[in-house]
């Protein structure tokens, strides 16, 4: 099929009809009584015209009937339609005596066919089991007329009326099924919209947490290094200007590195379609030497031991890098003077890895990875670890050793 034909817009006449139907239904929902009055008034007028104009004589089985009886039957079989939507069963029961009198007297008014409107509304609004007694109630006057006046055969009388009742009921069931289906689609659309909004909120919250974690890792570490270098440069300025100049150079280098990582993070967050972000990778294990050089220049001696061959994917490398970075940053902040640090990195099979970071700091209560204040350090390390089903242990070293220990273990990578 031609795609143009398949996705062709509806014809103008179809669009006009759909808009017209939508407006009529919307008006009916806002003013149901006004529509009911128009509908009922139309059929009352038609019944009165049939009575006044003498049209009833063409189908009547008895012509010698008083006018008051014909007027009463015409109104009794049409006026109750005003309540057809709210109480269809009660209206049908109220019209039944007039239908029996109409059949017994032989008037055979056409207004009796308005009972089919009640059959339609029963099928549309009430349990389908109500159609059984409604059908019996509508057919009973037909049987009475056939018995009393003998007009036509039983098969003709019952068959034609039963066919009319069946058609009215089927129309009601069809409209009811379509309404139920439409309401189900609308409800599903509302639920999907709500779920979409909830997913967007969750995604936004997760993205905010990720950004906060990255910002903490970048800014917290580099500022700690800069602070250590600035303190060292201040003490060295009076005695050794060369050492002070080296500290300033290290501060400049560290600042540029922090700005580069911040730009890299912000470029990823941009949504401009025409501008391509910086696609430089996140820090990995190859950047550990640069990290350690910065920490050492800030005054923290660090020893680094590697066991095994590195076979980690980029995501795991970033986790290991950030945990080491956070642990060393906390040592710089809280370790105190004459603190040293040691890192042992062990690579295992199938991308499993274990890294232990220990220091000889004073190990006071603030040496908690930020857990007691900003809530970013240690929780951020645990979040990264949980992404790969790993474990993270952080706490004071066992007595009599002094200092702090952080141990990260990422298990073997699960096959996809």
N, C-alpha and C positions, 0 to 999 in steps of 0.2 A: 504494500500500500504506500502511496505517495505520502511522505512525512508532512507535506504542506496540507494535504487533504485530511490526514489523520488528526492534526492539531488545529484544524480550521476553526475559527471563532464561530459561535452560533449566529444564525441568520438574524437580521434586525427584527423581523416579526416575532421570532422565538424569544429574543431578549425582551421585547416589549411585553409579550404575554407573561413572561416570568416576573418582570417588574410589576405588572398589573396585579398578578396573583399575590405577590408578596405584599403589596400595599393593601389589598383587600383583607388578607389574613391579619396584617398588623392592625388595621382599623378594627377588625372584629375582636382582636384581643383587647384593644383599648376600650371599645364600646360594645360589649356583647349584647346588651339589652336593645340597643338601637337596631342592630342587625336582626335580632329575633323579632322585633316589631315589624320590620319590613317584610321578613319572610312570612310571618303569620298573616300580616295584612294582605299580602298577595293572594294566599290561598283562601282566606275568608272572602275576599272580593270575588275570586273565581267561583266559589261555592254559591255566593249570593247571585251572581250573574246566571249560573246554571238554574237557580230556582226562579228568579224573576223573569228570565228570558224564556222559560219553559223548555229548556234543553233536557231537563230530567225526564220528560215524557217519552223521549226516544228509547230509553232503556228501562222505563218503569214497567213493572209487572202488574201494577194496579194503578189506574189513573184517578180513581175516586178517593182522593186523599185531601184532608183539610190543609189550608195554607199554613196555619200555625205549626202543624206537625212538620211540614217540609222545612219551614224556617228554623225550627228548633233542631231538626236533624242536621241541617246544613251548618249551623253554628256549632253544634256539639261535636261534629266530626272535623272541624277546622280550627276553631278558636283555641283548643288546648295545646296546639302546636307551639305556643309561646314558651312552654316549659319543656320542650322536647329534649333539650340538651342537658338540663339539670336533673330531670326526673323522667326519663323515657319510659320506664316500667309503669310508673304511676299514671302517666298520661295515656298510655295504651289501655290500662285498666279503666280509666275514666271514659275513654271513647268506646269501650266494649258495649255498654248498654245501648248507646245510640246505634251502634252497628247491628245489634240484635233487633232493635225496633225497625231499623231500615230494612233488614231482611224479612222480618215477619210481616210488615205492612206492604211489602212489594214495591216500595219507592225506588229501591236500587240506585240511590244517589251515587254519582261518581266520587263524591267526597270521601266515601268509605275507603277508597284506594290510598288515602293519606295515611292509613295505618302502616303502609310500607315504609314511610318516612321514620316511624317509630322502630320498625324492624332494623332499619339501617343504623339508627342511633344506639340501639341495644347492642348490635354487633360491634359498633365502634367504641362504646364506653363501658359496657357491662360484661361480666363473665359470659362466655359463650354458652354455658349451660342454660342461661335465661332464654335462649332462643327456642328451647323446646316448648315451654309453656306459652311463650309469645306466639309461636306458630299455631298451636292448638287454639289459642284465643282468637286469632284472625280467621282460622278455617271454620270455626264453629258457626258463625253467621252464614257462611257459604253452604254448609250442610243443612242449616235451618231453611234457607231459601229454596234449595233443591227439593227438600222434603215437602215444604208447604205448597210451593207453586209449581214444582215439576218442570222447571225451565231447563232444558238441555239434559244431557246425561251426567251421571255422577263423575265419570272419567273427565269429561270436558270441564265441569265446574271445579273439581278438586285439582286436576292437573294444571290448569292455567293459573290458578291462584297459588298453588305450591311452587310453580316455576317463578312467578313474580316474587314470592317471598325469598326463594333461594337466591335470585339475582340481587335483591336488596341486601340480603345478609352477606353475600360474597363481596359486594362493593364496600360494605362497612368493614369487613375483615381485611380487605386489601388496603384501604386507607389507614386502618389501625396498624397494620404491619409496617406500612411505609413510615408512619409517624414514629413508631417505636424504633425503627431502624435509624431514622434521622436523629432522634433524641440520643440514641446510643452513639452515633457518630459525633454529635456535638459534645456529649459528655466525654468521649475519648479524646476529642480535640482539646477540651479544657484540661483534662488530666495530663495530656502530653505537654501542653503549654506550661502547666504548673511544674511538671517534672523537668522541663527544659530550663525554667527559671531556677529551680532548685539546683540542677546540675551546674548552671552558670555560676550560682552563688558559691557552690562547693569548689568549683574550679578557680574562682576568683580568690577564695580563702586559701586554697592550696598554693596558688601562684604567689599570693602575698607572703605566705610563710616561707616559700622557696626563696623569694627575693630578699626577705629579711635575713634568712640564713646565709645567703651569699654575701649580702652587704656586711653582716657581722663578721664573716670569715675574712673578707677583704679589708675592711676598715679597721676592725679590732686588731688584727695581727699587725698590719703595717703601722698603725699608730703606736702600738706598743714598741715596735722596733724603733720608730722615730723618736719616741720618748726616751728610750734607753740611750740612743745615740746622742740626743741633745743633752742629757744629763752628763754623759761621759765627756762630750765636747766642752761643756761649761767648766768642768773640773780641770780639763787639760789645757784650756785656753791660756791660763796664767803661766804654766810651766812648760808646755810643749805646744806652741802654735801649729806645728806640723800635724800633730795628732788631732788638734781641733779642726784643721782644714780637712783631714781625712774623714772626720765625723760628719762635717757638713756635706762632703761629697757623697757619703753613704746615705745621709738624709735625703739629698736630692734624688739619688738613684731609687731609693725605696719609695719616695713620693711619686716619681714617674711610673714606677711599677704599679702602685695602687691606682693611679689615674688611668692607666692602660686597662687594668682589669675592670674598673668601673665603667669605662667607655664600652668595653666588650659586653658587659652585662646589660647596659642600657640599649646598645644596638640591637640586642636580641629582643628587647621589649618593644621596639618601634614597630608600628603597623603601617608605615608608609610603603605602598606597593612599588613605587618607582625607585626608591633608595634601597640598595642592597646592604644589609648589615655586615659588619666585620665577622667573617666566618672563622676567625682564629679559634683553636680548640681551647677548652677549659684546661686548667692546670692538671698535669699528670705526674707520673713518677719521674719523668725526665727533668722536671722542674724542681725536684727536691734539693739538688745541689745549690741552686740559686736561693732557695728558701733557707737552707742551713747557713749559707754564707751571710745572709742578712741577719740571721739570729746571732751568729758568732760576732759579727761586727757590732751588734748592739750590746755585747758584753757577756753573752751566755755561751760558755764552752759546750759543744755538743759533739758526741762521738756517734758514729753511724756504722752499723753492721748489717750486711745483707747476706742472707742464706738462700740458695736456690736461684733459679732463672725466672725473670719476670715474664709472666704470660697472662697479664690481666687486661680485660677490655677497658675502654676509656671510662665507663661509669664507675667501675671498681677502683680504678686508679684515682679518680677524683675523690672518692670516699676516703681512701687511704691518705691522700694528700691533705684533705681538709682536717682529718682527725689529728695528723701529725702537726699541722699548722696550729690548730686550736690548742693542743697540749703544750706546745712550745710557747704560744702566746700567753697562756695561763702561768707558765713557769716564769716568763719575763715579768708578769704583773705581780705575782704573789710569792715567788721563790725566795726573794731576799738576796742579800749579798753573798758572794762566793758560792753561788749555786751552779751546779753542773747538771747536764742532761745526757741521757744515753738512749739511743734508738736502736732496736733490733727488729729487722724486717725479714720474715721468713716466707718464701714462696713455696706453695705446695702444688699438688696436681689438680687439674681441672679448675684453674683460676681461684683456688682456695689460697688464703693468705692470712698470716698472723703478724701483727705489729705490736710491739711493747715499747712504751715511752716512759722512762723513769727519770726522776730528778732528785736532787739532794737538798731541795729547798726546805724552808721552815715548816711547810705543811700546815699552815693555820687554817682556820675555818673558812676563810674567803677563797681558799684554793679549791674551788668547786666548779671550775669551768663556767662561771657565770650563772650557775643554777640558783643562787640565793638572791641575785639582784635583777639582772636583765632577762633571765629565762631563755637565753639564746645559745650559750656555749655548749654545755653538756646535753641539753635536750636536742640541739641541732645535730650533735654527733650521733646521738641515739637514733634520730630520725633517718639519717643517712645509712646507719648500720642496718636498721630494720628493713630498708628497701631490698636488701640482699639476704635477709634471713640470718644476719650475723648477730654476734653478741658484743657488748661493750662493757667493760668493767673499769671503773674509775674510783680511786680512793687512796688513802694513806698507805704507805708501804708498811709491812708488818714490823713490829718492834723486834730488835732495837734499831732497825734501819730508820733513817729519817728521809722525809721527802714524800713524793706523790708518784703514783703509777697509773697509767692508762693502758689498757690492753684491748685491742680490737682483733676479732676473729671473723672472717667471712668464709662460710663453708663452700663446698664445691658447687660450681654452677650447675643448676638443674638443666637437663636437656629440654629443648623446646619441642 
